[in-house]
């Protein structure tokens, strides 16, 4: 294949030659009525498309084009039908989904509720890497008709409505799985879904090829073929983009990629992922609220964004306006966030808080950062330098990703180091941020509340927000929660990450949003320039 040959040339040192070559050009790849012959995507490696075993197929974007969720979200965050044409709530603990008629898998078999129930129960089975998506309040997922699915909860949970709007819960063929149980998702077998594209070839060391699904139930598929090339590093992706060997990439180290690729990245507001500094309130000196407030005033967010590499906006609260979007008007959300106390960068105020603490003359501490890339240690070093100005003398401890997870979820909660970290938005529902990493229930072994902060008030508010589906009430509860966390400062919100991508000038993507890539067949919106 030409694109894979080009990539090999790049990786063997022919970057200079390739960079001055000609782009394939719009004329050679775009046919009548704007139909694109091929889109070439740079990706991290994918070992399997079985989300029960590994989520790399979801994270790369490959799986989301082949398997589809029941629901998706609009640009404003509202839920909308996808494989399910409608849903209802007969009572607060029961959800009934009606599937679309006429939807078939790429092998021609009809989509039924049995397929949906089987897929979702498979994802939530014990040991699945996808099980975290499902709340503890979920009791059962059952096919109650050929095209009817019923979900039962043990207690009301408003966040459930958004759970099924995730590409990581894409539906696959039950019969295909049963015929290929031992090799499901692997190269040579793959998966069968209902998506706009079907999997043709998959090699974990090189890439994957997808072709347009002629049976697709939805809008016209305008891209005939999508070729994914897997790269071991973003630097290699950037060289490939510079040499015009790929059309699209989603870098995480945006500044480095843009510099190497010689491209200006497209940016949109992120889906809520946040850089923050968390403090373990179970141990000294972090159990001193005045010291925590001193830290909040001492951290210069703009400087930390620069250390991160840019492509982020300062954050003052855990929840972004985008995550709160489904709960009120723009003005209502703005008013709610404006009512939350903030800690502007001010060394005088920071030193005043230190003087009120048990450590007026300073203190020696260790802070941690996970080795997810150069940006993490760079931000960690910047945090160390900034805290030194108020007498907090910090030593930076760099953990491997595995060590980071083991420490954060360990049984000895006092051994968790305070740290700079990136907190991911688990879903588009604001409550999931609290459900996943905050509250007393998550300050326990196996969970991710590494600050170990929780109170009767915050736990009550978290439960109340899940127990109602009234948007106005939920906004009120979350506003009160944000106020408590701002007052007690178990963590300092630093910045919200922007979503970036590099796209060839042969294409346009005006409808792109950060969340759409995570909750639907994202390439449907790409168009020829």
FENSUL-V313421 format. One record per residue. N is the residue number from 1. PSI is psi as a letter, one per 20 degrees, with the letter a starting at -180 (999 if undefined). Layout:
# FENSUL-V313421
n=N psi=PSI
n=N psi=PSI
This chain:
# FENSUL-V313421
n=1 psi=p
n=2 psi=g
n=3 psi=h
n=4 psi=h
n=5 psi=g
n=6 psi=g
n=7 psi=g
n=8 psi=g
n=9 psi=g
n=10 psi=g
n=11 psi=i
n=12 psi=j
n=13 psi=j
n=14 psi=k
n=15 psi=g
n=16 psi=g
n=17 psi=g
n=18 psi=h
n=19 psi=h
n=20 psi=j
n=21 psi=a
n=22 psi=q
n=23 psi=q
n=24 psi=h
n=25 psi=q
n=26 psi=h
n=27 psi=h
n=28 psi=i
n=29 psi=i
n=30 psi=p
n=31 psi=b
n=32 psi=q
n=33 psi=k
n=34 psi=j
n=35 psi=p
n=36 psi=p
n=37 psi=g
n=38 psi=p
n=39 psi=p
n=40 psi=p
n=41 psi=p
n=42 psi=p
n=43 psi=q
n=44 psi=q
n=45 psi=q
n=46 psi=p
n=47 psi=h
n=48 psi=q
n=49 psi=j
n=50 psi=o
n=51 psi=i
n=52 psi=h
n=53 psi=h
n=54 psi=p
n=55 psi=j
n=56 psi=h
n=57 psi=h
n=58 psi=g
n=59 psi=h
n=60 psi=h
n=61 psi=i
n=62 psi=g
n=63 psi=h
n=64 psi=i
n=65 psi=i
n=66 psi=g
n=67 psi=p
n=68 psi=q
n=69 psi=r
n=70 psi=h
n=71 psi=r
n=72 psi=a
n=73 psi=q
n=74 psi=r
n=75 psi=h
n=76 psi=j
n=77 psi=j
n=78 psi=q
n=79 psi=q
n=80 psi=q
n=81 psi=q
n=82 psi=e
n=83 psi=h
n=84 psi=p
n=85 psi=i
n=86 psi=r
n=87 psi=q
n=88 psi=r
n=89 psi=n
n=90 psi=h
n=91 psi=r
n=92 psi=i
n=93 psi=j
n=94 psi=p
n=95 psi=p
n=96 psi=p
n=97 psi=p
n=98 psi=p
n=99 psi=q
n=100 psi=q
n=101 psi=q
n=102 psi=j
n=103 psi=p
n=104 psi=q
n=105 psi=r
n=106 psi=i
n=107 psi=j
n=108 psi=i
n=109 psi=q
n=110 psi=q
n=111 psi=p
n=112 psi=r
n=113 psi=h
n=114 psi=g
n=115 psi=g
n=116 psi=g
n=117 psi=g
n=118 psi=g
n=119 psi=g
n=120 psi=g
n=121 psi=h
n=122 psi=g
n=123 psi=h
n=124 psi=j
n=125 psi=q
n=126 psi=p
n=127 psi=i
n=128 psi=q
n=129 psi=i
n=130 psi=i
n=131 psi=h
n=132 psi=h
n=133 psi=h
n=134 psi=p
n=135 psi=q
n=136 psi=i
n=137 psi=i
n=138 psi=p
n=139 psi=g
n=140 psi=q
n=141 psi=o
n=142 psi=p
n=143 psi=o
n=144 psi=j
n=145 psi=r
n=146 psi=h
n=147 psi=k
n=148 psi=p
n=149 psi=p
n=150 psi=p
n=151 psi=p
n=152 psi=p
n=153 psi=q
n=154 psi=h
n=155 psi=q
n=156 psi=p
n=157 psi=n
n=158 psi=h
n=159 psi=i
n=160 psi=h
n=161 psi=h
n=162 psi=i
n=163 psi=g
n=164 psi=j
n=165 psi=l
n=166 psi=p
n=167 psi=h
n=168 psi=i
n=169 psi=k
n=170 psi=q
n=171 psi=p
n=172 psi=r
n=173 psi=p
n=174 psi=g
n=175 psi=h
n=176 psi=g
n=177 psi=g
n=178 psi=h
n=179 psi=h
n=180 psi=k
n=181 psi=g
n=182 psi=h
n=183 psi=j
n=184 psi=p
n=185 psi=i
n=186 psi=r
n=187 psi=p
n=188 psi=h
n=189 psi=g
n=190 psi=b
n=191 psi=r
n=192 psi=o
n=193 psi=a
n=194 psi=j
n=195 psi=r
n=196 psi=h
n=197 psi=q
n=198 psi=q
n=199 psi=p
n=200 psi=g
n=201 psi=q
n=202 psi=o
n=203 psi=o
n=204 psi=i
n=205 psi=i
n=206 psi=g
n=207 psi=a
n=208 psi=q
n=209 psi=p
n=210 psi=q
n=211 psi=q
n=212 psi=p
n=213 psi=o
n=214 psi=i
n=215 psi=j
n=216 psi=p
n=217 psi=h
n=218 psi=b
n=219 psi=r
n=220 psi=p
n=221 psi=o
n=222 psi=i
n=223 psi=o
n=224 psi=h
n=225 psi=p
n=226 psi=p
n=227 psi=p
n=228 psi=p
n=229 psi=p
n=230 psi=p
n=231 psi=q
n=232 psi=i
n=233 psi=q
n=234 psi=h
n=235 psi=g
n=236 psi=h
n=237 psi=g
n=238 psi=g
n=239 psi=g
n=240 psi=h
n=241 psi=g
n=242 psi=h
n=243 psi=j
n=244 psi=k
n=245 psi=i
n=246 psi=q
n=247 psi=h
n=248 psi=p
n=249 psi=q
n=250 psi=n
n=251 psi=q
n=252 psi=h
n=253 psi=m
n=254 psi=g
n=255 psi=g
n=256 psi=g
n=257 psi=g
n=258 psi=g
n=259 psi=g
n=260 psi=g
n=261 psi=i
n=262 psi=l
n=263 psi=q
n=264 psi=o
n=265 psi=q
n=266 psi=p
n=267 psi=q
n=268 psi=r
n=269 psi=q
n=270 psi=r
n=271 psi=j
n=272 psi=i
n=273 psi=p
n=274 psi=p
n=275 psi=p
n=276 psi=q
n=277 psi=o
n=278 psi=q
n=279 psi=p
n=280 psi=o
n=281 psi=i
n=282 psi=i
n=283 psi=q
n=284 psi=q
n=285 psi=j
n=286 psi=i
n=287 psi=j
n=288 psi=o
n=289 psi=h
n=290 psi=h
n=291 psi=h
n=292 psi=h
n=293 psi=h
n=294 psi=g
n=295 psi=g
n=296 psi=h
n=297 psi=h
n=298 psi=i
n=299 psi=o
n=300 psi=o
n=301 psi=h
n=302 psi=g
n=303 psi=h
n=304 psi=h
n=305 psi=g
n=306 psi=h
n=307 psi=h
n=308 psi=h
n=309 psi=j
n=310 psi=b
n=311 psi=l
n=312 psi=q
n=313 psi=q
n=314 psi=q
n=315 psi=p
n=316 psi=i
n=317 psi=r
n=318 psi=g
n=319 psi=p
n=320 psi=q
n=321 psi=h
n=322 psi=h
n=323 psi=h
n=324 psi=i
n=325 psi=g
n=326 psi=i
n=327 psi=i
n=328 psi=a
n=329 psi=r
n=330 psi=g
n=331 psi=g
n=332 psi=g
n=333 psi=g
n=334 psi=g
n=335 psi=g
n=336 psi=g
n=337 psi=h
n=338 psi=h
n=339 psi=i
n=340 psi=p
n=341 psi=q
n=342 psi=r
n=343 psi=n
n=344 psi=q
n=345 psi=o
n=346 psi=o
n=347 psi=h
n=348 psi=g
n=349 psi=h
n=350 psi=g
n=351 psi=h
n=352 psi=h
n=353 psi=h
n=354 psi=h
n=355 psi=h
n=356 psi=i
n=357 psi=r
n=358 psi=j
n=359 psi=l
n=360 psi=h
n=361 psi=j
n=362 psi=r
n=363 psi=q
n=364 psi=p
n=365 psi=r
n=366 psi=p
n=367 psi=q
n=368 psi=q
n=369 psi=q
n=370 psi=q
n=371 psi=m
n=372 psi=j
n=373 psi=r
n=374 psi=h
n=375 psi=h
n=376 psi=g
n=377 psi=h
n=378 psi=g
n=379 psi=g
n=380 psi=g
n=381 psi=h
n=382 psi=h
n=383 psi=g
n=384 psi=g
n=385 psi=h
n=386 psi=h
n=387 psi=h
n=388 psi=h
n=389 psi=i
n=390 psi=j
n=391 psi=j
n=392 psi=o
n=393 psi=o
n=394 psi=q
n=395 psi=p
n=396 psi=p
n=397 psi=o
n=398 psi=o
n=399 psi=q
n=400 psi=q
n=401 psi=h
n=402 psi=g
n=403 psi=h
n=404 psi=g
n=405 psi=g
n=406 psi=g
n=407 psi=g
n=408 psi=h
n=409 psi=j
n=410 psi=r
n=411 psi=h
n=412 psi=n
n=413 psi=i
n=414 psi=i
n=415 psi=i
n=416 psi=p
n=417 psi=q
n=418 psi=q
n=419 psi=q
n=420 psi=p
n=421 psi=r
n=422 psi=o
n=423 psi=o
n=424 psi=q
n=425 psi=o
n=426 psi=h
n=427 psi=a
n=428 psi=i
n=429 psi=p
n=430 psi=h
n=431 psi=h
n=432 psi=h
n=433 psi=h
n=434 psi=g
n=435 psi=h
n=436 psi=g
n=437 psi=j
n=438 psi=r
n=439 psi=q
n=440 psi=h
n=441 psi=h
n=442 psi=i
n=443 psi=l
n=444 psi=q
n=445 psi=p
n=446 psi=i
n=447 psi=r
n=448 psi=j
n=449 psi=n
n=450 psi=i
n=451 psi=i
n=452 psi=j
n=453 psi=p
n=454 psi=q
n=455 psi=r
n=456 psi=h
n=457 psi=g
n=458 psi=h
n=459 psi=h
n=460 psi=g
n=461 psi=h
n=462 psi=g
n=463 psi=g
n=464 psi=h
n=465 psi=h
n=466 psi=h
n=467 psi=i
n=468 psi=q
n=469 psi=j
n=470 psi=o
n=471 psi=g
n=472 psi=g
n=473 psi=g
n=474 psi=g
n=475 psi=h
n=476 psi=g
n=477 psi=g
n=478 psi=h
n=479 psi=g
n=480 psi=h
n=481 psi=g
n=482 psi=h
n=483 psi=g
n=484 psi=g
n=485 psi=h
n=486 psi=h
n=487 psi=g
n=488 psi=h
n=489 psi=l
n=490 psi=i
n=491 psi=q
n=492 psi=o
n=493 psi=p
n=494 psi=g
n=495 psi=q
n=496 psi=p
n=497 psi=p
n=498 psi=q
n=499 psi=p
n=500 psi=q
n=501 psi=q
n=502 psi=p
n=503 psi=p
n=504 psi=q
n=505 psi=i
n=506 psi=i
n=507 psi=r
n=508 psi=q
n=509 psi=m
n=510 psi=h
n=511 psi=j
n=512 psi=p
n=513 psi=q
n=514 psi=h
n=515 psi=h
n=516 psi=h
n=517 psi=h
n=518 psi=i
n=519 psi=k
n=520 psi=r
n=521 psi=n
n=522 psi=h
n=523 psi=i
n=524 psi=h
n=525 psi=i
n=526 psi=q
n=527 psi=q
n=528 psi=q
n=529 psi=999
